[in-house]
Amino acid sequence: MSPLGILPLYSAIGFMNEEGHLSGTLLRNANTDINQPLAIALIAVIVVEYWGIRAIGARGYLGQFFNFKGLLKGRPLGIVDLFIGALELLSHLIRILSFTFRLFGNMTAGEVLLLIVAFLVPFILAVPFYGLELLIGFMQALIFAGLTLAFGVTAMTPHEGEHS
């Protein structure tokens, strides 16, 4: 959340249409636009993948996604290794969506809550909600950083020693 986003009715400044309804906003928080959380998520996931390739090596890191060793040795259960690799690749791609919509949803919900409270009660009674929104923004940053760290540590751990 930007510091200006804490101001009352910040997101209500915009254009009115012929019926007198707000049709577009001039000002809005960066994280309530889907592009900002998506960009942050893409950067985080690309950095995590880079850490994994850097720590284990390209062959070792990509080997967890494309594991043909079982099939090349003639074991029929090598198909299971391919399926698990496909699921692992899918889980890495879904992290982008998870990061994006977690941040976007929470920031948008907070903005909507502040907007509704600003219209329903006087400003003095809405102050606790502004504090709550600041706390939620801090917690979202902490969760985002913690998940990035956890994914990074997992990416840098070699998977060669695992046995089923």
N, C-alpha and C positions, 0 to 999 in steps of 0.2 A: 504494500500500500504506500502510495506517495504521501508525503507530509501534507500536501494540499487536499488529499482525499479525506482528511479528518474534518475539514471545514463543513459546516452544515450546508446542505443543499448543493454541494459541489457538483454532483452529477445531474442536478435538475436544471442547470443552465443550458439552454438549447433553443431550438427552433419550434415555433408553434405553427400548426397547420390551420386550415380554414375553420375546422370545428373547435379550435381552441385547445387542442391536445398537444402535448409535447411529442414531436415526431423525430427529433434527433438531438443528441447532446453535443455540446461543444467541448466539454471537459469530462474526462473520465480517468480513472486510475489505469496505469499501464497493465497491471495484472488482471484487470477485468476485460481486457481484450485478449482473445484466444492466441494471438500471434506472440505476445510476450512470454507467457508460460511455455508455449511450444518451442520458442527459441531457447529458453533456459533449459528445457528438457533435452533438446537436441544436443546442446553443448555438453550437458552433464553426461549423457549416454555416450557421446563420441569420446569424451575424455576417459570415461571408464573403460571403453573398449581399447583405447590407446594404451592405458595403463596395463591392461591384460596382455596385449601383444608385446609391449615393451618388457614386462616382467617374465613372461613365459616363452616368448618368441612366437612368431607368426604361425609356424607349423604346429606347435604345441597348443596354442590358444584356439586356432581354427579347427584343430583336431577334435575338440569337444563337440563341435557342431557337425562336422563331416567325418565320422568315424567309420572307415571302410576296412579296418584291420580284420574284423571278424569275418567279413565276406571274402576277403582276399585269402584268408587261411582255410576257407572252405566250410566254415561253421554256418549252419542255417540260422542260428540265433543272431548272426550279424545284422539281420534285418531289424532286430530289436534295438541294436546300437544306433542304426540309422534313424529309427523312429524317435529315440530319446534325444538324438542330436537335433532333429527337426523341432521337437518340443522346446529344447534349450534355446534354439535360435528364435523361435516364436516368443519365448518369455523375454528375451533381450529386446525384441522389437516392441513388445507390449509395455515395457518400462517407459517408453516415450509417451504413450497414451496415459499411463498411470500418473506419471509426473505432471503432465500437462493438465489433465482434468482435475487432479487433486488441488493444485494451486489455483487454477481458474475458478473452479466451483466454490471453494472456500472464500476467495476474495470477492467474487460476484455476490455470493450470499450475504457477506458482511456489508457490502455496499447497499444492497437492497434493504437489509435490516435497518441500517442507518437512515436511509431515505424514508422508510415507512415510519420509523420512530420520530423523525424530524417533523413529519406532517401530523402525527397524532398527539404529541405532547410538547409542552414548551421546552426550550433549549436546556434549561437547568435540569429537568428530569431526564433528558437524553444523555447527559454527560457520562453516566456509568456505561452506556453502550459504546461510547467512543473509546473508553478505556478498555472495554472488552475487545473491541476491534483491533486496538493496538496489540493486545496480548495474543490474539489469534494470528495476526500478521507475524509476530515474533515466533510463535510456535510453528507456523508454516515454514518459515525460513529454517528453523532448527530441524524440523522433520525432513525437509528437502536435503539439507546438508548431511544429516545422519544417514538417510537412504543412499545418497551418492557415495558416502564413505563406505557403507556396508557393501554396496554393489562393487565398489572399487577393490575392497579387500578380497571379496569373493572372486573377482576377475583375476587378481594377481596370485591366487592360490592354484598351484598345478593340480590337475585332476588325474594324473597318471597313476597315483598310488591308490586310487579307489578300486575296491573290488566289490562286485555285486554279491 
